[in-house]
Every structure is written in C-alpha cells, then in structure tokens.
C-alpha cells in the first residue's frame, strides 16, 4: 500500500493542496492560519534572542561596562525570552484545537463519503484501497492533514531565519557562506538517504510488526482459547512468534547500521563546516577585525545558518510527501458517483401502489468473467408478494440489490411505475424501501433507536408494536432498561447481546417500523429454526397487505403464502409460478423441495 502511495501520480500539486487546506481552515477555524504564522515568528525571535544574548553580555564584559548595565542586559534578554517562550507555548496550545478540528472535519467528510457513496463503489476494490489511503492521511495528529500545518509553519520559520542570518553574515567572506550552504545541503541529503532507506523497507518493517501482533493477539484471543488448548497450539504459536521476532530483529540491526553510517558521515561534514568557520573567524579575530563578542556572534550564526538551510530542504521534502497523501484524500472525496443523488425526476405517483419491472436486465460484477444476472425481464405488480428461491450462487441476492437500486444493471432497466430508477434521486427511492439483508449489522445504540434508526422523534409505542410483531416482546420484557437498553458492548458496558435469531427478528422489526411501500427480505430468518421461521412468515403475510414485497428464502416451504415464486438457476428465471404449480411442474424447484422435505422428515435442518 505504501508503494502504491509513493508511485502514484497525484492529481493535485503541492500549491493546490496547500491552497485546499488553507480554504478548509478559513471555513472551519481561521485562527489556524494566524497561529501558523505567529508561532514560527515567535520561534525565530527566540532564536535571535538566544543568538545575541551571549555576545551582548560578553561585549559588556569586554568594555568593562558598569555592573548595573551588565545585569540590565542579562535581565532584558531573560525577560524577553520568558515572554517569547510563553507566547509561543500559548499559541501552540490554542492552535492544537484548531488543527484537530480541521483534520476532524476532513475525517467526517471521508466517513460521509463512505456512508453515502453509491453502493457499486463499495464493491470496487480500488475504492476500498483509496479509502484506506485517505484514512492514513487523517488517522492521528501526525497524519498529513494535521502535520502539514506544522511543516508549513516550520518552512516559514526556516525561510525567515535563513533570510535574517544571511543578512547578518552577508558582509563576511562569500566563499565561507558557500561552504556552509554546500555542507548543509550534503547533510540534508545524507539524512534524506537514511530516512529513505527506512521508507523503502517500510513494508518489511510493517510485515514483521503485523506478524508479531497477530501471534500475540491470537494467543490472547478468548475466541481462540478453546482451539489453542484442545489442539495444543501453544508451542506452535511460540515458535511462530520467535521466528517473526528473529526476522524483525534482523531488520532492526540493518536499519541501525544504516543510521550509524549516515550519522557518522553527517558528523564529518559538520566537523568540516565548523572547522572552516573556526579557521576563518579566528584569523579575522587575530588580525584585529573581530572582537571576542563578534567572534562568538558570527560563529554561532554560522552554526545556526546551516540548520536553516537543512530545515528548508527538509520541510519542502515533507510537504511533497504530505501533498501526495492530501491528493489521495481529495481524489477519494471526488470519486465519481454513478447514481443520481441530487435533482432527478420526481418519484412517480404511488397512489395505486408500487410496480417494479426489469426490462432485459443483466448484471456483471467488476472484473467478473460472466454475468451473474442474464437478460431477465420481470414485472412485480402492486401489492404482490414475490418469492425468489434457488441454490447458492443462482443470483438471488444480486437480483434483490438491483430491485433495491443498490446496483444498476450492466444492461437493461429497472422501472418504478414505468420510470427508470436511474432518473430518480436515489436517496428518494431508498426512502420507499424497507429491507432486511443477509449481512445486516447493529450499531451500539439503544433498542428504540435501533428499531427507529433515529435519535429524535421516535414513536415508542410503534417501536414496541414492531418488536411484538417480530416476536421480541418476551425479550423486551426481560431487558432491565426496556426500550432504552443499549444494544452491543463495544461502546456501552451495560449493553445487551442478542442471539443470531433475536438479531434477525430485530432487523425485521426495524424494517416494519420504516413501513416503506416496498419490502425486501433477503434471507431474513436464516438463523431461525423452521418452526420460528414459519411463525415469522405467517406474521409477515399478515402485516404486508398492500405492499409490494420480495423475499429470498432457502427453505422453500416458507414460500407457500406468496402470490408467485421465481426459481433462479444460473442467473436466469428457470421456473415461475405458485408453490403448488411448481411442484406439479416438476423440475428444479420440486427436486429441491423434495430434498429439503426429506431432511425435515428425518428430523434434520437444511
């Protein structure tokens, strides 16, 4: 992933990304911009005060100034440094909040994009990779979306400091300045090479850390505890850990060697730079051109001058890397949306009910070799209850996702009362749907909020009624907090865990609460036993009068109450009819029903 981030060609350059960050700060917290200028200004002032304090005191001593004047000079610089350092600390503290707010806003935008993007984007591996890279740029205080402000401040500080020191040293020997600039640049490139080695081998380092963490977490995992003991995996895990640790130690030794030689080379150039400065300044002092105070001032300035040069080059390098990461964030936020989320034609008149139709619909998943759904034409009439059955991989779930507008056909059209849903505002279309899917999830909120999928304006009586219709009244009565009980324990310690069957009933209650005119149930009772499932579907039959309903079930007996059943096979409608007519026809539906019936007669589940 890191290699991809380094090799990718960013869409936006450094100046564009800096401008983008400034615009966001201007909207969110303008104080960030002021602090980013005041902090480096104070830092340069502190540096100058520290640069001049010793020469100034030494100058007073050389001229045998009165004690009061000497103490006054010391006091002046001390008070100046005290207030400057206090001012900088205050500014840095105030700035932290603004920096976090700007970064957090970008994080919210990334999360919002992930939650609202077209479902088809979620299926695209490239979208997932882009999301991961965007997350890396926002995950901490030292990620690009926050660190860039520190580096911009540091760049401003180094540029200002460089200019002041250059002006201070400009009347000295130009060759000496060139030596300082050249050795400073060499030191920078040595540091860059050393850091670059670590970056080039970062994947090796991350792999070692990942292996160590994985083995450690596995050994401590409560879920794995039974397997570790029953199968005697403790020695094997220890051996894996030792091997991973050996590989990681090898990497650390090699990195230490690179850092050692890099630091040694940097020390050699620093020694050469200081040696030249000493030689030149001592010669000027002996020839009477400099006082002891001036010697100290200029030598300190020469030493600091190289740090400004290195600082400028280093910050430019940092900004280039951060710009790449910011470009990833912007490209993710700009990721094109195949669905219409703004504007669109109005939802058609639904007073006579909802009719869904597929016209020659085919669908192929990205990078798949063949279509999952193949040229299906189908009309689901207003108020009709339609069941879709078939073996795994027949295309049942894909067909429901097409009807829900989560996917758009590769070919053909999906129509709502004669209008292509691609012309509608997709969010408005989603409001018509109540759905329960196979891969449902629960958020750690209260039971009432889970059913209502809202935190405000909840009709608690209606929530209780939906829970009752889903068969969860006994569970509700057993909860100490009733409807205010927290679901799950990832956030709240007092949260309650629901069994698989209870969770599926809860999802059904959620769909009932929304009460959309279109009801889609994709294996909503897979975790229930046949008797409980039959009870749910009998209730479902009663409560869906007048709704256009589609559901998938792997137990064919539960489809009897439906007006029509589709038997899918290899992405096409192989058979169509009622439960009785399909049994009479024979074929795939009857064969599958016979297999399941035999299992039930033998006392087994299927």
C-alpha atoms as one frame of an Amber mdcrd trajectory, in Angstrom:
protein
   0.000   0.000   0.000   2.834   2.368   0.803   4.496   1.586  -2.519   1.277
   2.482  -4.303   1.123   5.731  -2.381   4.685   6.646  -3.365   4.434   5.589
  -7.024   1.023   7.035  -7.786   0.879  10.196  -9.826  -1.056  12.725  -7.756
  -3.820  14.704  -9.384  -3.034  17.841  -7.364   0.331  19.523  -6.789   1.771
  20.975  -3.577   0.472  24.511  -4.087  -3.022  23.268  -4.936  -3.131  21.083
  -1.828  -1.800  23.838   0.416  -4.467  26.131  -1.012  -7.117  23.473  -0.358
  -6.051  23.153   3.273  -5.997  26.940   3.720  -9.528  27.165   2.295 -10.755
  24.484   4.724  -9.091  26.250   7.664 -10.637  29.542   6.551 -14.100  27.945
   6.683 -13.600  25.915   9.871 -11.169  27.845  12.110  -9.365  30.906  10.781
  -7.278  31.030  13.921  -5.219  28.142  12.500  -3.873  30.473   9.807  -2.901
  33.180  12.294  -1.327  30.739  14.716   0.636  29.128  11.877   2.326  32.491
  11.259   2.652  33.715  14.856   4.231  30.515  16.195   7.198  30.461  13.754
   7.625  34.232  14.140   7.944  33.767  17.894  10.349  30.853  17.337  12.615
  32.982  15.134  12.533  35.790  17.711  13.522  33.313  20.439  16.379  32.038
  18.275  17.641  35.574  17.664  17.448  36.429  21.375  19.444  33.300  22.190
  21.912  34.152  19.432  22.596  37.675  20.726  22.464  37.177  24.495  25.950
  35.695  24.944  27.743  38.127  22.581  25.897  41.050  24.183  26.931  40.003
  27.696  30.479  39.293  26.532  30.600  42.734  24.876  29.665  44.395  28.157
  32.417  42.453  29.897  34.964  43.408  27.201  34.147  47.116  27.520  34.168
  46.880  31.312  30.626  48.183  31.497  29.134  49.008  34.907  27.620  46.077
  36.804  24.160  47.628  36.583  24.428  47.792  32.789  25.638  44.184  32.613
  22.831  42.944  34.854  20.329  45.067  32.923  21.402  43.392  29.663  21.047
  39.931  31.189  17.649  40.855  32.645  16.442  42.285  29.340  17.248  39.130
  27.393  15.904  36.897  30.170  12.576  38.730  30.315  12.382  38.800  26.507
  12.987  35.061  26.279  10.493  34.390  29.080   7.684  36.257  27.343   8.522
  34.946  23.865   8.585  31.337  25.032   5.381  31.823  26.991   3.736  33.441
  23.977   4.818  30.582  21.702   3.587  27.941  24.171   0.248  29.730  24.462
  -0.106  29.937  20.688   0.795  26.257  20.252  -1.801  25.232  22.825  -4.506
  27.344  21.190  -3.511  26.088  17.762  -3.841  22.387  18.664  -7.610  22.589
  18.983  -7.974  24.254  15.602  -5.679  21.755  13.908  -7.680  18.849  15.293
 -10.954  20.448  14.217  -9.761  20.946  10.647  -8.479  17.360  10.466 -11.634
  16.018  12.094 -13.773  17.795   9.528 -11.843  16.058   6.753 -12.287  12.748
   8.591 -16.036  13.387   8.744 -16.076  14.117   5.019 -14.305  10.806   4.332
 -16.767   8.933   6.556 -19.697  10.717   4.945 -18.411   9.800   1.500 -18.059
   6.169   2.574 -21.571   6.072   4.039 -23.348   7.860   1.202 -21.421   6.766
  -1.878 -23.114   4.610  -4.475 -23.223   1.001  -3.331 -21.474  -0.086  -6.523
 -18.435   1.930  -5.427 -18.227  -0.187  -2.268 -17.776  -3.259  -4.468 -14.857
  -1.664  -6.331 -11.520  -2.783  -4.788  -9.884   0.436  -5.970 -12.399   2.465
  -3.975 -11.522   0.442  -0.867  -7.804   0.986  -1.422  -8.370   4.708  -1.878
 -10.404   4.818   1.325  -7.591   3.099   3.252  -5.033   5.591   1.957  -7.332
   8.500   2.786  -7.733   7.133   6.322  -3.946   7.014   6.724  -3.812  10.730
   5.959  -6.215  11.548   8.823  -5.732   8.879  11.480  -3.622  10.827  14.001
  -2.168  14.204  14.986   0.892  13.371  12.908  -1.022  12.392   9.777  -0.722
  14.594   6.695  -3.970  16.519   7.225  -2.661  17.936  10.507   1.101  17.668
  10.219   1.098  19.849   7.109   0.365  22.900   9.281   3.396  22.222  11.445
   5.567  21.786   8.381   4.228  24.961   6.758   4.985  26.832   9.978   8.440
  25.261  10.137   9.106  26.173   6.499   8.100  29.780   7.161  10.301  29.789
  10.272  13.315  28.436   8.388  12.886  30.815   5.456  12.661  33.842   7.764
  15.594  32.619   9.851  17.652  31.956   6.725  16.970  35.468   5.445  17.939
  37.124   8.727  21.119  35.071   9.155  22.068  35.656   5.515  21.748  39.393
   6.028  23.806  39.125   9.234  26.629  37.192   7.556  26.471  38.839   4.121
  29.448  41.190   4.683  31.780  38.287   5.509  33.674  36.126   3.013  31.196
  34.815   0.362  33.178  31.580  -0.028  32.526  30.817   3.630  28.777  31.152
   3.041  29.010  28.810   0.075  30.827  26.230   2.205  28.121  26.407   4.850
  25.346  26.123   2.247  27.068  23.215   0.468  27.824  21.226   3.623  24.319
  21.877   4.912  22.837  20.566   1.665  25.051  17.459   1.837  23.950  16.839
   5.431  20.337  17.100   4.292  20.798  14.569   1.505  22.566  12.166   3.875
  19.636  12.423   6.268  17.206  12.000   3.375  19.040   8.879   2.191  18.976
   7.409   5.699  15.268   8.128   6.094  14.660   6.910   2.564  16.186   3.528
   3.375  13.689   3.102   6.208  10.829   4.158   3.942  11.939   1.807   1.163
  11.962  -1.076   3.640   8.851   0.067   5.487   6.819  -2.830   4.122   9.327
  -5.272   5.627   9.091  -3.486   8.975   5.277  -3.419   8.887   5.167  -7.096
   7.941   7.290  -8.008  10.953   5.184  -5.897  13.310   1.984  -7.351  11.806
   3.201 -10.920  12.325   4.218 -10.251  15.928   0.923  -8.534  16.705  -1.094
 -11.281  15.036   0.557 -14.066  17.018   0.256 -12.092  20.254  -3.435 -11.299
  19.694  -4.155 -14.899  18.720  -2.549 -16.171  21.907  -4.684 -13.785  23.989
  -7.896 -14.144  21.972 -10.742 -15.539  24.052 -12.422 -16.973  20.961  -9.258
 -18.910  20.079  -8.683 -20.097  23.647 -10.558 -23.396  23.178  -8.732 -24.314
  19.959  -5.328 -23.404  21.431  -5.899 -25.789  24.331  -7.722 -28.623  22.581
  -5.287 -28.813  19.676  -2.154 -27.951  21.677  -1.260 -24.869  19.655   0.722
 -23.075  22.385   4.136 -24.403  21.290   3.331 -23.711  17.639   2.330 -20.100
  18.427   5.513 -19.641  20.459   7.601 -20.917  17.544   5.821 -18.563  15.140
   6.460 -15.651  17.494  10.161 -16.485  17.793  10.571 -16.697  14.015   8.757
 -13.404  13.490  10.857 -11.776  16.222  14.065 -13.069  14.599  13.108 -11.580
  11.230  12.150  -8.280  12.833  15.409  -8.163  14.821  17.360  -8.704  11.592
  15.619  -5.701  10.040  16.301  -3.551  13.122  20.037  -4.409  13.028  20.292
  -3.485   9.350  18.445  -0.236   9.939  20.707   0.602  12.877  23.791   0.089
  10.679  22.413   2.445   8.019  21.585   5.089  10.623  25.042   4.744  12.210
  26.930   5.302   8.943  24.608   8.127   7.974  25.138   9.880  11.297  28.885
   9.349  11.041  29.002  10.960   7.584  26.872  13.853   8.828  29.272  14.374
  11.744  32.237  14.502   9.350  30.638  17.256   7.269  29.569  19.159  10.394
  33.167  18.944  11.681  34.481  20.220   8.355  31.941  23.074   8.302  32.743
  24.172  11.841  36.466  23.776  11.230  36.375  26.134   8.237  34.288  28.648
  10.209  36.681  28.459  13.182  39.702  28.952  10.962  38.256  31.945   9.147
  36.840  33.690  12.214  39.952  33.067  14.375  42.102  34.521  11.621  39.887
  37.622  11.435  39.978  37.985  15.216  43.783  37.671  15.379  44.122  40.243
  12.617  42.055  42.620  14.675  38.961  42.515  12.530  36.667  40.999  15.145
  36.187  41.381  18.888  35.617  38.360  21.090  31.889  39.184  21.238  31.681
  39.442  17.447  33.605  36.176  17.078  31.079  34.423  19.303  28.151  36.008
  17.454  29.374  35.096  13.963  30.435  31.587  14.885  27.047  30.909  16.475
  25.402  32.397  13.394  27.453  30.153  11.084  26.463  27.088  13.088  22.797
  28.077  13.015  22.876  29.126   9.349  23.312  25.544   8.176  20.366  24.423
  10.299  18.102  26.906   8.479  19.237  25.505   5.129  18.690  21.920   6.223
  15.341  22.934   7.690  14.132  24.482   4.421  15.105  21.424   2.377  13.631
  19.065   4.958  10.294  20.891   5.157   9.986  21.055   1.371  10.577  17.305
   1.297   7.938  16.756   3.988   5.431  18.945   2.167   5.902  16.993  -1.045
   5.136  13.726   0.755   2.148  15.207   2.549   0.879  16.647  -0.719   0.728
  13.137  -2.167  -1.383  11.994   0.781  -3.631  15.058   0.582  -4.111  14.399
  -3.108  -5.299  10.892  -2.206  -7.847  12.392   0.211  -9.128  14.838  -2.391
  -9.316  12.190  -5.094 -11.293   9.944  -2.754 -13.726  12.748  -1.915 -14.019
  13.486  -5.650 -14.629   9.825  -6.526 -17.351   9.840  -9.226 -20.870   8.772
  -8.273 -22.710   6.592 -10.821 -26.025   7.149  -9.012 -28.041  10.355  -9.040
 -28.145  11.869  -5.545 -29.184  15.406  -6.487 -32.088  16.557  -8.625 -33.677
  13.884 -10.754 -37.265  13.425 -11.868 -39.947  13.329  -9.143 -40.975   9.986
  -7.658 -43.941   8.787  -9.765 -47.473   8.670  -8.378 -47.712   5.781  -5.925
 -51.385   6.118  -5.007 -52.197   2.894  -6.879 -49.219   1.085  -5.354 -45.672
   0.329  -6.467 -44.913  -1.680  -9.563 -41.339  -2.816 -10.134 -40.240  -4.059
 -13.510 -36.990  -5.364 -15.003 -36.516  -4.999 -18.747 -33.868  -7.279 -20.231
 -31.683  -6.826 -17.167 -28.189  -8.276 -16.972 -25.545  -7.606 -14.333 -21.859
  -8.445 -14.161 -19.717  -7.696 -11.122 -16.477  -5.749 -11.696 -13.728  -7.944
 -13.177 -16.080 -10.971 -13.281 -15.812 -13.347 -16.235 -19.557 -13.624 -16.869
 -22.901 -12.113 -15.933 -24.496 -13.023 -12.603 -27.949 -11.953 -13.858 -28.654
 -12.748 -17.502 -31.276 -10.886 -19.548 -34.139 -11.112 -17.033 -37.476  -9.455
 -17.726 -39.900  -9.380 -14.821 -42.841  -7.348 -13.522 -43.780  -7.284  -9.826
 -47.297  -5.938  -9.567 -48.522  -3.511  -6.868 -49.194  -5.372  -3.626 -47.772
  -8.649  -4.940 -45.772 -10.957  -2.709 -42.917 -12.438  -4.726 -40.507 -15.113
  -3.519 -37.117 -15.714  -5.117 -35.570 -19.128  -4.454 -32.705 -21.165  -5.827
 -29.379 -22.707  -4.978 -26.430 -20.665  -3.694 -24.871 -18.605  -6.467 -28.045
 -18.525  -8.568 -28.147 -14.697  -8.402 -30.972 -14.204  -5.860 -29.265 -11.554
  -3.724 -27.940  -9.729  -6.781 -31.455  -9.543  -8.202 -32.773  -8.041  -4.960
 -29.938  -5.478  -4.927 -30.916  -4.460  -8.450 -34.527  -4.036  -7.362 -33.375
  -2.004  -4.341 -31.303   0.307  -6.532 -28.088  -0.684  -4.788 -26.755  -1.797
  -8.145 -27.515  -0.550 -11.645 -27.864  -3.108 -14.426 -24.966  -3.661 -16.777
 -27.678  -3.902 -19.439 -31.394  -3.192 -19.357 -33.534  -1.082 -16.998 -35.207
  -1.263 -13.580 -38.506   0.641 -13.559 -40.670   2.027 -10.751 -44.180   2.574
 -12.093 -42.697   2.894 -15.569 -39.851   5.290 -14.633 -36.214   4.196 -14.861
 -34.860   4.446 -11.310 -31.607   5.854 -12.713 -33.552   9.035 -13.498 -34.784
   9.331  -9.897 -32.976  10.838  -6.946 -31.606   7.597  -5.498 -31.983   8.765
  -1.901 -35.661   9.460  -2.502 -36.018   5.975  -3.950 -34.344   4.426  -0.901
 -36.979   6.079   1.326 -39.566   3.792  -0.279 -37.722   0.657   0.803 -37.905
  -1.405   3.959 -35.282  -4.124   3.776 -33.506  -6.842   5.715 -30.362  -8.273
   4.160 -28.197 -11.289   4.912 -25.229  -9.218   6.029 -27.020  -6.930   8.485
 -25.267  -5.024  11.240 -26.090  -3.444  14.584 -24.905  -0.077  15.859 -24.255
   0.303  19.579 -27.286   2.475  20.369 -30.490   1.917  22.346 -33.067  -0.661
  21.332 -35.577   2.053  20.441 -33.020   3.872  18.292 -32.082   0.592  16.605
 -35.662  -0.086  15.542 -36.437   3.524  14.585 -32.975   4.192  13.096 -33.241
   7.671  14.557 -32.373   9.527  17.758 -35.205  12.062  17.611 -38.938  11.887
  17.148 -39.159   8.173  17.977 -42.677   6.741  18.313 -42.008   4.414  21.243
 -45.430   2.807  21.059 -44.856   1.955  17.433 -41.393   0.589  18.271 -42.922
  -1.741  20.861 -45.605  -2.823  18.375 -42.999  -3.665  15.707 -40.971  -5.633
  18.243 -44.115  -7.534  19.182 -44.919  -8.353  15.557 -41.339  -9.586  15.128
 -41.762 -11.863  18.153 -39.456  -9.956  20.517 -41.889  -8.958  23.269 -40.561
 -11.632  25.698 -37.028 -10.358  25.077 -38.122  -6.759  25.589 -39.800  -7.615
  28.896 -36.594  -9.272  30.125 -34.424  -6.208  29.498 -33.725  -4.032  32.575
 -33.778  -0.824  30.546 -36.645  -1.750  28.266 -36.516   0.235  25.033 -33.623
   2.287  26.425 -31.387  -0.772  26.778 -28.134  -0.442  24.846 -27.540  -2.987
  22.101 -23.990  -4.408  21.972 -20.997  -3.956  24.285 -18.406  -2.289  22.081
 -19.372   1.162  23.391 -21.544   0.606  26.477 -20.574  -1.753  29.278 -24.232
  -2.338  30.159 -25.094  -3.295  26.574 -27.067  -6.456  25.826 -26.013  -9.072
  23.275 -28.746 -10.559  21.073 -28.573 -14.090  19.694 -28.493 -14.632  15.943
 -32.206 -15.386  15.787 -33.084 -12.421  18.011 -30.974 -10.133  15.861 -32.810
 -11.236  12.724 -36.132 -10.554  14.438 -34.780  -7.144  15.452 -33.888  -6.383
  11.834 -37.392  -7.363  10.788 -38.828  -5.001  13.430 -36.636  -2.239  12.014
 -37.983  -2.855   8.513 -41.557  -2.848   9.825 -41.016   0.460  11.638 -39.862
   2.164   8.455 -43.053   0.943   6.786 -41.924   1.607   3.224 -44.272   0.634
   0.357 -41.552  -1.702  -0.959 -40.435  -4.546   1.316 -37.280  -6.555   0.543
 -36.254  -9.500   2.715 -33.049 -11.332   1.778 -32.780 -14.490   3.913 -34.142
 -12.590   6.931 -34.690 -15.744   9.002 -31.574 -17.780   8.233 -30.671 -18.085
  11.935 -34.144 -19.269  12.973 -35.315 -22.834  13.233 -38.049 -23.901  10.743
 -40.879 -23.506  13.270 -39.805 -19.999  14.330 -39.255 -19.068  10.693 -42.733
 -20.227   9.736 -44.182 -18.168  12.587 -42.338 -15.064  11.376 -43.519 -15.505
   7.802 -47.125 -16.020   8.857 -46.909 -12.706  10.680 -45.136 -11.236   7.683
 -48.044 -12.356   5.478 -50.490 -10.517   7.728 -48.552  -7.273   8.042 -47.600
  -6.726   4.398 -51.036  -6.371   2.883 -50.935  -3.792   0.117 -47.133  -3.667
  -0.024 -45.061  -4.807  -2.957 -42.905  -7.450  -1.321 -39.907  -9.523  -2.393
 -38.139 -12.024  -0.243 -35.495 -14.706  -0.542 -35.565 -17.889   1.485 -33.506
 -21.045   1.272 -36.369 -23.019   2.877 -38.920 -23.495   0.123 -41.763 -24.407
   2.472 -41.852 -20.806   3.734 -42.820 -19.528   0.274 -46.287 -21.067   0.184
 -48.176 -17.896   1.098 -46.541 -15.901  -1.729 -48.535 -14.944  -4.813 -45.685
 -16.031  -7.072 -42.358 -17.828  -6.789 -39.335 -17.462  -9.047 -36.851 -20.316
  -9.151 -33.479 -18.881 -10.265 -30.802 -21.035 -11.797 -27.501 -19.757 -13.217
 -28.745 -16.177 -13.301 -31.992 -16.789 -15.194 -35.600 -17.492 -14.204 -35.789
 -21.245 -14.689 -39.337 -21.647 -13.312 -42.168 -19.372 -12.249 -45.486 -19.971
 -10.503 -47.133 -20.728  -7.161 -45.793 -23.300  -4.737 -48.378 -25.878  -5.827
 -47.954 -25.259  -9.548 -44.177 -25.525  -9.338 -44.453 -28.837  -7.503 -46.809
 -30.067 -10.186 -44.401 -28.992 -12.954 -41.528 -30.985 -11.545 -38.025 -29.766
 -12.328 -35.502 -27.957 -10.150 -37.958 -26.434  -7.641 -39.744 -29.740  -6.996
 -36.445 -31.609  -6.702 -35.046 -29.118  -4.195 -38.294 -29.156  -2.186 -38.196
 -32.953  -2.061 -34.606 -32.914  -0.766 -35.495 -30.410   1.973 -38.697 -32.268
   2.906 -36.742 -35.493   3.309 -34.327 -33.781   5.690 -37.191 -32.380   7.752
 -38.924 -35.782   7.893 -35.676 -37.279   9.196 -35.540 -34.624  11.927 -32.716
 -32.605  10.388 -32.375 -28.974   9.423 -31.260 -27.986   5.933
